[in-house]
Amino acid sequence: LRLMFPLSVLVGNAFYHVSYRNHLPIASITPLEYVYFAIYGLILIAAIGSFLAGVQIKKDRFGSVKKTTTALKIIYPLVLITPLTWYVLTLISVF
C-alpha cells in the first residue's frame, strides 16, 4: 500500500510531463525539465525508502528503520536543491 502512492504519482507525472512537452515552446521546456526530474527523484526515493523500511520492519530491525528514515531526511532536500542549483547555474552561464 505504501508503494502504490509514489508509483501512481510517478505514472501521472510522466503522462503530464509528456503532454506539457508537446504544447510548450522550447524556452519553457528547460525549466520544467528540472522540476520534473526533481519530482522523479523524490518519487524514486520515497518508493525505495518505503520498500526498505517495510523490509526492515518485517525483520524487526527498528534501529535500521530509524537510520533509513534519517538518511531519507538528508537525501530528500538534496534532491530538491540539486536541480534548482543546476538550473541557476545554467541561467548564469547563459548570461
C-alpha positions, -999 to +999 in steps of 0.1 A: +000+000+000+029+024+007+044+018-027+011+024-046+010+062-039+045+070-051+042+048-081+008+062-091+022+098-088+051+087-110+028+074-137+006+105-135+036+128-136+051+110-166+019+115-186+016+151-176+053+156-185+048+143-220+016+163-226+033+195-215+064+188-236+042+187-268+025+221-262+051+244-249+078+264-267+114+253-263+124+281-239+098+270-214+107+233-215+141+235-199+129+249-166+101+224-165+125+196-172+145+204-140+112+204-120+101+171-134+134+154-128+134+166-092+099+151-088+110+118-104+139+117-080+117+124-050+092+097-060+120+072-065+135+080-031+101+077-015+094+043-031+129+029-022+127+042+013+092+028+018+103-006+005+135-006+027+115+004+058+090-024+052+117-050+048+134-038+080+102-038+100+094-074+089+129-084+102+123-065+135+152-041+128+138-009+142+172+007+147+178+003+110+144+018+102+154+049+122+187+051+103+169+047+070+144+075+077+172+098+089+191+092+057+160+099+037+155+132+056+190+142+045+187+129+009+153+145+002+164+181+004+195+174-016+172+161-044+153+193-043+183+216-042+204+199-069+181+206-099+175+241-086+212+248-084+217+232-118+190+255-133+205+286-116+240+278-129+226+272-164+210+307-163+242+323-151+262+306-178+238+319-205+242+355-194 
